[in-house]
């Protein structure tokens, strides 16, 4: 089953939060991110993972009560996977973030495990989606297979791990093509794609970070993973329609509707020296829909 994209379709910024840090958790809901990723993987040291799992259900309940949309990043290692899922699958969790995905087989196994926990805990089956992290070149060549997995809401590029696996520094030179592949594969599957063609670690040079985000948007990506609150506002700004976009979309739709009333808007028509047709109008409508949804 494919989980509905109703909520995920509005995600732009996904902010990582260490699952064992009460100080950061207490402020997380006020950071402006579209969704929070409670991280049981890289952000929590191995000795601290049992305690992080033990407190996670309460953290989920508290943050959900404050209006946060929640994902949980689990560990893929066999010795941690089941314990992470036991801690993470509770009412209020929107999705599980799966690191180091290289094929659809691991997602199929997770789907079965998640469904069993949903039934056990009285959660509607299919409520908990999946977000797959692409963190190696091998995964790129299996993207169509991965993107067809049940419950998958989206895919995201893990820039640092991907670059390490490639043997290169995270940079536009090493990450632009992977971002393009993610955007294309996600669009073909009708899911979301998150990523930046550069390091995710830049939270001080925000002008550079903004330019990177604009590059990602131009490639067809929908948002990005954030490791610092300072990045959130930039991502929300860049991946929202600009005032210029909105004005263009409104003028296209109004012109098209007026032309239809006169019988001229059945094919391509000229507007201010440019041709518009049904695909152009549909893009304009999508911009207006997104504007309305993110302003609600």
C-alpha positions in Angstrom: 0.0 0.0 0.0 1.2 3.5 -0.7 0.7 5.9 2.2 -1.2 9.1 1.3 1.0 12.1 0.5 -1.5 14.5 2.0 0.8 15.6 4.8 4.2 14.8 3.3 3.4 16.8 0.1 3.8 20.0 2.2 7.1 19.1 3.8 10.0 21.4 2.8 12.3 21.4 5.9 13.0 18.2 7.9 15.0 19.1 11.1 17.1 16.4 12.8 16.7 16.3 16.6 18.8 14.1 18.8 16.4 11.7 20.5 18.3 11.8 23.8 18.8 15.5 24.3 16.0 17.0 26.5 17.2 20.6 26.0 17.0 20.4 22.2 13.8 18.4 22.2 12.1 20.9 24.4 12.6 23.7 21.8 12.2 21.6 18.7 8.5 22.3 18.0 9.2 26.1 17.9 12.0 25.9 15.3 9.7 26.4 12.3 10.4 23.1 10.6 7.7 21.4 8.6 8.6 18.1 10.4 11.0 16.9 13.0 13.2 13.8 12.7 13.9 12.3 16.1 17.2 10.7 15.5 18.2 7.4 17.0 21.1 6.8 14.6 24.0 9.2 14.2 22.9 11.7 16.8 22.9 9.2 19.7 26.0 7.4 20.8 25.8 3.6 21.1 25.8 3.6 25.0 23.0 6.1 25.0 20.7 4.4 22.6 18.8 2.2 25.2 17.9 5.3 27.2 16.9 7.2 24.1 14.6 4.4 23.1 13.0 4.2 26.6 12.1 7.8 26.6 11.0 8.1 22.9 7.3 7.2 23.3 6.9 10.1 25.9 8.9 12.5 23.6 6.6 11.5 20.7 3.5 12.2 22.8 4.7 15.5 24.1 5.9 16.9 20.7 2.7 15.7 19.0 0.6 17.5 21.6 2.5 20.7 20.7 1.6 20.2 17.0 4.8 18.8 15.6 4.8 16.4 12.7 7.3 13.6 13.6 9.6 11.2 11.9 12.0 8.8 13.6 15.4 7.8 12.1 16.2 4.3 13.1 19.4 2.2 12.9 19.6 -0.4 10.1 21.8 -2.8 11.9 20.0 -6.0 12.8 20.9 -5.8 16.5 19.2 -2.4 16.8 16.4 -2.4 14.2 13.6 -4.2 16.2 14.4 -2.3 19.4 14.2 1.0 17.4 10.9 0.1 15.8 9.4 -0.9 19.2 10.3 2.5 20.5 9.2 4.4 17.4 5.9 3.0 16.3 3.4 4.9 18.4 0.4 7.1 17.6 1.7 10.5 16.4 4.6 9.2 14.3 4.2 10.1 10.6 7.1 8.2 9.2 10.3 6.1 9.8 13.5 7.4 8.3 15.5 4.5 7.0 19.2 5.1 6.6 21.5 3.4 4.0 18.8 2.1 1.8 20.3 0.2 -1.2 17.3 -1.8 -2.4 13.6 -2.3 -1.9 14.0 -5.6 0.0 14.9 -3.9 3.3 11.8 -1.6 2.9 9.6 -4.6 2.4 10.9 -6.2 5.6 10.3 -2.9 7.5 6.8 -2.7 6.1 5.8 -6.0 7.6 7.4 -5.2 10.9 5.6 -1.8 11.0 2.3 -3.3 10.1 2.6 -5.8 13.0 3.3 -3.0 15.4 0.4 -0.9 14.1 -2.0 -3.7 14.6 -0.6 -4.5 18.1 -0.9 -0.8 19.2 -4.3 0.0 17.6 -2.8 2.3 15.0 -4.6 2.3 11.6 -2.6 0.1 9.3 -0.6 2.1 6.8 -0.5 5.2 9.0 3.3 5.2 9.4 5.1 6.0 6.2 8.8 5.5 5.2 11.4 8.0 4.1 14.4 6.3 2.4 17.9 7.8 2.8 20.1 7.3 -0.3 23.7 7.2 1.0 25.7 5.3 -1.6 26.2 5.2 -5.3 24.9 1.7 -5.4 21.5 2.9 -4.4 21.3 5.3 -7.3 21.1 2.4 -9.8 18.1 0.9 -7.9 16.1 4.1 -7.5 13.1 3.0 -9.5 12.9 -0.2 -7.4 13.3 1.7 -4.2 10.8 4.4 -5.1 8.1 1.7 -5.8 8.3 0.4 -2.2 5.0 0.4 -0.2 4.6 3.1 2.3 7.3 5.2 0.8 6.6 9.0 1.1 9.9 10.2 -0.3 13.6 9.7 -0.7 16.4 11.9 0.6 20.1 12.2 -0.2 22.4 11.7 2.7 25.1 14.0 1.3 27.9 13.3 3.8 27.6 9.5 3.7 27.1 9.5 -0.1 30.2 11.5 -0.6 32.2 9.3 1.8 31.1 6.2 -0.1 32.0 8.0 -3.4 35.5 8.9 -2.1 34.9 12.6 -2.7 34.2 15.7 -0.7 30.5 16.8 -0.5 30.3 19.5 -3.2 28.2 20.5 -6.2 30.7 18.6 -8.4 30.0 15.3 -6.6 26.4 15.7 -5.6 24.6 17.5 -8.5 24.0 14.4 -10.5 22.8 12.3 -7.6 20.3 15.1 -6.7 19.1 15.1 -10.3 18.6 11.3 -10.3 16.6 11.5 -7.0 14.4 14.3 -8.4 13.7 12.3 -11.6 13.1 9.0 -9.8 10.8 10.6 -7.2 8.8 12.4 -9.9 8.3 9.2 -11.8 7.0 7.5 -8.7 4.9 10.4 -7.5 6.8 10.8 -4.2 8.9 13.6 -2.6 12.6 14.2 -3.1 14.8 15.9 -0.5 18.4 16.9 -0.9 21.1 19.5 -1.5 24.0 19.4 -4.0 26.5 20.2 -1.3 27.4 19.5 2.3 24.5 19.6 4.8 26.9 20.9 7.5 26.8 24.6 6.4 24.7 26.6 8.9 26.9 29.7 9.2 27.3 30.9 5.6 23.6 31.1 4.9 23.9 33.1 1.6 25.9 30.2 0.1 23.4 27.8 1.7 20.5 29.7 0.1 22.1 29.5 -3.3 22.6 25.7 -2.9 18.9 25.4 -2.0 17.9 27.3 -5.0 20.0 25.0 -7.2 18.2 22.0 -5.6 14.8 23.5 -6.2 15.6 24.2 -9.9 16.5 20.5 -10.3 13.0 19.5 -9.0 13.7 18.6 -5.4 11.1 19.5 -2.9 13.0 20.4 0.3 16.0 19.4 2.4 17.2 17.7 5.6 18.3 20.3 8.1 20.9 19.6 10.8 20.6 23.1 12.4 17.7 25.4 13.2 19.3 28.2 11.2 18.8 26.3 8.0 15.1 25.9 8.5 14.0 29.4 7.5 16.2 29.3 4.4 14.7 26.0 3.2 11.2 27.1 3.9 11.7 30.3 2.0 13.4 28.8 -1.0 11.1 25.9 -1.4 7.9 28.0 -1.1 6.5 29.8 -4.2 8.0 33.3 -4.4 5.8 36.4 -4.8 6.8 36.5 -8.5 5.8 32.8 -8.9 2.4 33.5 -7.3 1.8 36.6 -9.4 2.7 34.6 -12.6 0.5 31.7 -11.6 -2.5 33.9 -10.9 -2.2 35.8 -14.2 -1.9 32.5 -16.1 -5.0 31.0 -14.5 -7.0 34.2 -14.9 -6.0 34.6 -18.6 -6.7 30.9 -19.3 -10.2 31.1 -17.7 -11.0 34.3 -19.5 -9.9 32.7 -22.8 -12.0 29.6 -22.1 -15.1 31.7 -21.7 -14.6 33.2 -25.1 -13.9 29.8 -26.7 -10.2 30.6 -27.3 -8.7 28.6 -24.4 -9.0 25.1 -25.8 -5.4 24.7 -26.9 -2.3 26.9 -26.8 -2.9 30.6 -26.5 -0.5 33.6 -26.4 -0.2 35.7 -23.2 2.2 38.6 -23.0 4.4 37.2 -25.8 4.5 33.6 -24.4 2.4 30.6 -25.2 0.5 28.9 -22.5 -1.3 25.5 -22.7 -2.7 22.9 -20.4 0.6 21.8 -18.8 1.5 25.4 -18.1 -1.9 26.0 -16.5 -1.5 22.9 -14.4 1.9 24.1 -13.1 0.3 27.4 -12.2 -2.5 25.7 -10.4 0.0 23.6 -8.5 1.8 26.7 -7.4 -1.4 28.3 -6.1 -2.4 25.0 -4.3 1.0 24.9 -2.5 0.7 28.5 -1.6 -2.7 28.0 -0.1 -1.7 24.9 1.8 1.5 26.3 3.3 -0.3 29.5 4.4 -3.1 27.6 6.2 
